[in-house]
Amino acid sequence: MSQVVTLRASLRERAGKGAARAVRRAGQVPAVVYGDKKAPVMIAIDPSAIFDLSLQLSFSAVLSLVLLTPTIR
């Protein structure tokens, strides 16, 4: 059975190459959440959180995103 792991992220408003580069310059990792027949949601993740997850994850896992800004449904 897959692990369920919580990951904190913040919403980002702009899309595109320039916006992603600005997120990287701010020390964050840009990402996009797709699926559930909804519009894509652009997020930014702290790189230390991703590193910590890589140390504790097994082969497969289910990520639960906790947004630090208002929740999107």
Backbone as CSV, one residue per row, in Angstrom:
resi,resn,N_x,N_y,N_z,CA_x,CA_y,CA_z,C_x,C_y,C_z
1,MET,0.834,-1.176,0.000,0.000,0.000,0.000,0.885,1.248,0.000
2,SER,0.459,2.275,-0.677,1.228,3.511,-0.804,1.162,4.342,0.470
3,GLN,2.246,5.036,0.732,2.278,5.978,1.836,1.519,7.238,1.435
4,VAL,0.932,7.926,2.416,0.342,9.241,2.181,1.241,10.245,2.885
5,VAL,1.810,11.166,2.107,2.782,12.124,2.607,2.248,13.532,2.377
6,THR,2.408,14.400,3.376,1.945,15.779,3.273,3.082,16.673,2.811
7,LEU,2.770,17.550,1.866,3.743,18.485,1.325,3.142,19.880,1.359
8,ARG,3.872,20.834,1.920,3.400,22.217,1.978,3.830,22.968,0.734
9,ALA,2.910,23.764,0.203,3.192,24.526,-1.010,2.444,25.846,-0.945
10,SER,2.883,26.795,-1.747,2.165,28.071,-1.840,1.754,28.286,-3.290
11,LEU,0.634,28.946,-3.468,0.160,29.241,-4.818,1.018,30.318,-5.436
12,ARG,1.191,30.230,-6.738,1.843,31.321,-7.462,0.886,31.783,-8.546
13,GLU,0.917,33.058,-8.814,-0.088,33.656,-9.680,0.276,33.631,-11.154
14,ARG,1.547,33.753,-11.469,1.954,33.863,-12.869,2.439,32.533,-13.414
15,ALA,2.243,32.338,-14.721,2.719,31.136,-15.398,3.763,31.536,-16.428
16,GLY,4.500,30.561,-16.890,5.470,30.826,-17.949,6.901,30.695,-17.474
17,LYS,7.807,30.783,-18.454,9.228,30.597,-18.178,9.782,31.681,-17.261
18,GLY,9.422,32.944,-17.521,9.937,34.036,-16.695,9.451,33.949,-15.262
19,ALA,8.190,33.577,-15.086,7.643,33.443,-13.737,8.306,32.287,-12.992
20,ALA,8.550,31.184,-13.686,9.219,30.045,-13.055,10.652,30.405,-12.658
21,ARG,11.323,31.164,-13.503,12.688,31.594,-13.156,12.684,32.504,-11.940
22,ALA,11.681,33.373,-11.836,11.584,34.260,-10.672,11.361,33.451,-9.392
23,VAL,10.567,32.394,-9.476,10.333,31.524,-8.322,11.636,30.842,-7.922
24,ARG,12.401,30.379,-8.907,13.695,29.743,-8.606,14.670,30.726,-7.976
25,ARG,14.686,31.966,-8.476,15.574,32.980,-7.893,15.204,33.262,-6.437
26,ALA,13.913,33.096,-6.108,13.454,33.310,-4.736,13.740,32.095,-3.850
27,GLY,14.373,31.054,-4.421,14.750,29.893,-3.618,13.677,28.825,-3.525
28,GLN,12.685,28.867,-4.381,11.598,27.895,-4.374,11.661,27.034,-5.632
29,VAL,10.885,25.951,-5.649,10.792,25.075,-6.811,9.407,25.259,-7.426
30,PRO,9.329,25.704,-8.691,8.020,25.854,-9.331,7.456,24.491,-9.724
31,ALA,6.133,24.360,-9.616,5.477,23.106,-9.992,4.054,23.409,-10.440
32,VAL,3.448,22.439,-11.106,2.068,22.562,-11.563,1.333,21.284,-11.186
33,VAL,0.126,21.438,-10.630,-0.707,20.297,-10.266,-1.793,20.157,-11.328
34,TYR,-1.846,18.984,-11.959,-2.836,18.693,-12.984,-3.764,17.597,-12.487
35,GLY,-4.938,17.497,-13.102,-5.790,16.342,-12.868,-7.176,16.693,-12.378
36,ASP,-7.963,15.654,-12.155,-9.329,15.750,-11.644,-10.204,16.621,-12.537
37,LYS,-9.849,16.707,-13.817,-10.603,17.477,-14.810,-10.823,18.936,-14.384
38,LYS,-9.817,19.484,-13.700,-9.844,20.887,-13.270,-8.686,21.624,-13.931
39,ALA,-8.741,22.933,-13.843,-7.669,23.755,-14.404,-6.364,23.504,-13.640
40,PRO,-5.224,23.596,-14.317,-3.943,23.420,-13.625,-3.740,24.481,-12.549
41,VAL,-3.102,24.085,-11.461,-2.817,24.986,-10.348,-1.309,25.118,-10.236
42,MET,-0.812,26.349,-10.319,0.630,26.598,-10.219,1.003,26.790,-8.749
43,ILE,2.040,26.074,-8.323,2.477,26.152,-6.939,3.982,26.352,-6.875
44,ALA,4.456,26.718,-5.694,5.885,26.816,-5.412,6.150,26.013,-4.143
45,ILE,7.225,25.225,-4.171,7.542,24.329,-3.064,8.937,24.647,-2.540
46,ASP,9.098,24.545,-1.230,10.398,24.744,-0.599,11.306,23.558,-0.952
47,PRO,12.503,23.795,-1.477,13.365,22.676,-1.888,13.785,21.778,-0.729
48,SER,13.887,22.302,0.473,14.260,21.446,1.605,13.154,20.448,1.916
49,ALA,11.897,20.823,1.670,10.785,19.892,1.877,10.853,18.744,0.878
50,ILE,11.223,19.050,-0.354,11.355,18.002,-1.369,12.508,17.072,-1.014
51,PHE,13.612,17.632,-0.541,14.751,16.810,-0.158,14.383,15.894,1.006
52,ASP,13.693,16.435,2.011,13.272,15.619,3.156,12.352,14.486,2.716
53,LEU,11.447,14.779,1.772,10.555,13.736,1.264,11.322,12.648,0.530
54,SER,12.345,13.041,-0.208,13.115,12.044,-0.959,13.825,11.072,-0.020
55,LEU,14.131,11.515,1.186,14.797,10.638,2.148,13.838,9.654,2.799
56,GLN,12.553,10.024,2.908,11.624,9.167,3.633,10.658,8.386,2.753
57,LEU,10.614,8.668,1.451,9.665,7.987,0.576,10.173,6.630,0.123
58,SER,9.237,5.726,-0.067,9.570,4.445,-0.676,9.328,4.565,-2.181
59,PHE,9.106,3.459,-2.853,8.975,3.459,-4.307,7.801,4.308,-4.784
60,SER,6.661,4.229,-4.110,5.499,5.021,-4.522,4.860,5.658,-3.295
61,ALA,4.225,6.789,-3.514,3.574,7.495,-2.423,2.478,8.376,-2.997
62,VAL,1.523,8.704,-2.154,0.464,9.641,-2.505,0.769,10.940,-1.778
63,LEU,0.841,12.042,-2.529,1.136,13.336,-1.924,-0.154,14.072,-1.607
64,SER,-0.225,14.586,-0.408,-1.333,15.437,0.009,-0.776,16.848,0.121
65,LEU,-1.280,17.760,-0.697,-0.768,19.132,-0.707,-1.510,19.993,0.294
66,VAL,-0.757,20.719,1.114,-1.320,21.698,2.028,-0.885,23.055,1.505
67,LEU,-1.843,23.836,1.043,-1.528,25.160,0.489,-1.467,26.181,1.603
68,LEU,-0.419,26.997,1.586,-0.231,28.010,2.620,-1.082,29.248,2.344
69,THR,-1.751,29.259,1.204,-2.650,30.349,0.826,-4.065,29.764,0.777
70,PRO,-5.082,30.551,0.508,-6.444,30.003,0.523,-6.598,28.750,-0.343
71,THR,-7.408,27.830,0.131,-7.595,26.555,-0.527,-8.391,26.692,-1.813
72,ILE,-7.979,25.944,-2.820,-8.716,25.884,-4.093,-9.412,24.531,-4.152
73,ARG,-10.652,24.522,-4.528,-11.391,23.247,-4.650,-11.782,23.017,-6.069
